[in-house]
Amino acid sequence: MANLWQKLTHHKGNGWWNLPHTASNELNPPHEGPVGGAWLGNWWRFWTHGGVSHAGPKFYWLVGFILAVITALEVWAFALEGLGAWYIPILLILAVAKFIGVVAYFMHLRFDKPMFTWFFASSMVVGVLIFVALMFLMENAHTPVLF
Amino acid sequence: MTQAVAIDHHEPIENTSTGLNSRKLMMWAFLGSDVMFFGAFIATYLVYRGKSLVGPYPSEILDIPLTTLSTFVLLMSSLAMVLALHYVKDGERNKGTLWILAVVVLGAIFMGFQFYEFREFGHLGLTPRTNIFGTTFFILTGIHGAHVTIGIIWMGFMAYSSHKGALRPDNALDLEIAGLYWHFVDIVWIVIFTVIYLISANDGPPPGMESMITH
């Protein structure tokens, strides 16, 4: 399990999530699959240009298809009307999955220099903090409804 | 300054103190600030959610099947964008131009859906001045629509550039930066579709006030 986790999250020995120390270890490994090395990387390499790139058109079509399926699942959850308290958490999980799919693969953060991931992730953290702070602030201020 | 040629191939270390391309870093910085910009508007929408005292309410006018279709269109425009970048980097000019044009067309279709939706809402009596739902809804989706419009114009220039042969593998970074902007617009819509449409679609008058409210 730990090994699989390493394969999924690591970037040729340099952890994808590790903050790079120098410019030299920000280099993008050219022969690594989108989700790691070994057998999983080999399987993914089928979807790339014979290992010379991280992802090719087939892979992008696959990601696009998965994102479309997730959208369909969201609407299905909406139409189901029987999920009760699970409805919002399920929708949020599906939205986060789509968000990560676009950011990691379409915006290339999974393949790009890790510093960009850190940069965007830190912006997201601050953005979410602003979001939560505003919610608390305005909810507790008993803002009057104007119309 | 050395420009990054391609993500899919070995990228050079940029001649900057961070080793990152300055223009690309600038775009990520802008996107980071835009996260906070949209975060503030989404939070405002949620704070005022379900507090409108007059209709129309979300449950009366939101059209989920139509918005699902426009969401799918925008999602596919992101796919077209990443394919365009791939082909431009590979030096396949015609395919690159075609996919950039696909982004423009899909973006325009999305805006067509939004225009139709706004017009329908107007016919049903919902404007930014009708109630607090209208105000927060139109501001949030309108700002997103403005972002999409800017993206369409930008992609139009990129398509022209690619068609003329000015967009090549060695300066594909221009398209990559435009693409980051386009994908960002898509991920913002992912959040809007979930929060504004799917989660709020059944919202009616505030609880306990149904009998006091006039439409």
Interface residues (C-beta under 8 A of the other chain):
Chain A: T22 A23 S24 E26 L27 N28 P30 H49 V52 S53 H54 A55 G56 P57 Y60 W61 V63 G64 L67 A68 T71 E74 V75 A77 F78 Y87 I88 L91 L92 L94 A95 K98 F99 V102 V103 Y105 F106 M107 H108 F111 D112 K113 M115 F116 F119 F120 S122 S123 M124 V126 G127 V128 I130 F131 V132 L134 M135 M138 E139 T143 V145 L146 F147
Chain B: I7 D8 H9 H10 E11 I13 E14 T18 G19 L20 K24 L25 W28 A29 L31 G32 S33 V35 M36 F38 G39 A40 I42 A43 T44 L46 V47 Y48 K51 S52 L53 V54 I64 P65 T68 T71 F72 L75 M76 S78 L79 M81 V82 L83 H86 T130 N131 I132 E176 G179 L180 H183 F184 D186 I187 I190 V191 F193 T194 L198 I199 A201
